[in-house]
Amino acid sequence: MPTLHDAAVLVAYADALLGRAGLAPVQARDVAEVLVEGDLLGHTTHGLALLPGYLDEIAGVIRPPAGEPAVLSDRGAAVAWDGRRLPGPFLVRRALELASARARALGTCTVAIRRSHHAAALAAYLRPVAERGLMALVTCSDPGMRGVVPHGGRRDVMTPNPIAAAWPTDGAPVVLDVSTSITTHGLTRRLAREGGRFPGAWAVDASGRPTDDPSAVLADPPGALLPAGGLDHGHKGYALGLLVEALTGGLAGHGRADPREGWAANVLVQVLDPAAFGGTADFVRQATFVADACRASEPRDPRAPVRLPGEAALARRTRQLAEGVALYPGVLEALVPWSERLAVPLPR
């Protein structure tokens, strides 16, 4: 049986590490809560597994950035920020707060953020917005990294460029979080470290040959991940990845055409209030009808009924809040040096 941890204890532990490393209290709390939320939802490569890397980044600067993002443009429903390399969870949460308030007044609001730090699991932000009756979209790219090959190409150009969204039904909200690449860098590194393989030809090696070997992506010279759809239909994931580049780096006005600044993110946050369109009641009625129709679809395998995006993750979250969080093996072990260095005891 895996060791189970109380979610609040994990948040307090991560909060203490980040605070002693130098983050401002509000930043540390936001990062800690978002990382643990990732683990609660089952996004184990984007939960506390990210914390050692974040601490490395904080330790690598003389003084971690503090304060607020710089406002580049504000037209009410359209806002642009320079994130000043502040923590991604801090910035995305602030953007969702602003966009939600303005969507209530204006119907919709979009915030484009340049020069954020990494934003963790995008799904970790969305449930509260949808539960307030709003629809949210969050997407991001990392202009300082590549790793995903364009369809038909041999060299990487983009990052996995995830798209996440959530909207209300008369039950649990629909919450999706999908990469426009066939998988993520986090899972690739984990499989390579554990000696695993991809389920199929999810990547190309440095010569452009399809491979199921994750270590080929990390080799020198490196290979690259394929877009979602793989060798046959990768033009679809490739097109969506390009869309994310336009929505993030394009609208933020800063991206791959500029000098690299390390581990970073450009983020787009958009919130829509159904009340300003066809009406909240009719939105929920339509969304619920489609959701019910999908669940009622006869499954190919009776043991695996059709479910909605996020349904299993939200059920896992409820269960782990009640019973405890099962961290992926090795996550706490990787934090032992930081616990010793910053004098923060590991959670029991």
Summary of the structure (lengths in Angstrom):
residues: 348
radius of gyration: 20.1
end to end distance: 15.4
largest distance: 58.1
contacts: 1209
relative contact order: 0.17
helix: 44%
strand: 17%
